[in-house]
Amino acid sequence: MAVNLYDTAYGLETAIRQSDEYRHLQEAYTEVNKDPQAKQMFDQFRQMQMNLQQKQMMGQNISEQEVQQAQSTVALVQQNQKIAKLMEAEQRMSMVIGELNKIIMKPLEDLYGNM
């Protein structure tokens, strides 16, 4: 009997949406978005993050000044309790996704790992 991988994937999507980790992430995100000051700080932080990631992907060097600015921005946004809670929830969700990815990739790892 053939397995439809897409049906399984959509089932996993539903399970993720119903998970405690996702629910906590959603609640934290809503709290940040309800607070104009926190939302502005978080949006600026995300923009800085995306700019640095884009530079890395394009092979551009990130200056020491940019690194220091990023570190001070992280320290500043983490002082906001709502943003700190959101970042913590993001990290937990990211860990779950990483663990799920390891499980999904296991058959290929088993196959190619034996060569």
Steps between C-alpha positions, in 0.01 A plus 500: 500500500645834391526783748404850394780711649308822440206382711746415777666841465166681524421291808829614651413861418171461687679341796751789511216754500337314792822464701570685824819642349310658210221625727754668731673656199169629367405649839839670541483639145151638563618670822789670321273617219247648745774722650601772247838565665589129521380444142716783368807371687438145382447608137827696507679200650360268231601742224856515635506118520381464139753755376788313665376162370471643150857631516622157615314321220652737245846428639551854628704559812323625810699777664598505866280808538199308361570210738515736798184678387320166465612390848383825659167476313448145629581612855257792467206300363549223757442756776141520379322210677252445218775477237714280724205263543442497123867429427496216752187352337662536156807315624291212640301476174822504300639214712185295438520564124869402507421175680217424255737568211750248642225239519384573144857480364579174685416268206743687273761509774462123545521441125801719424667455837575137411708587196 
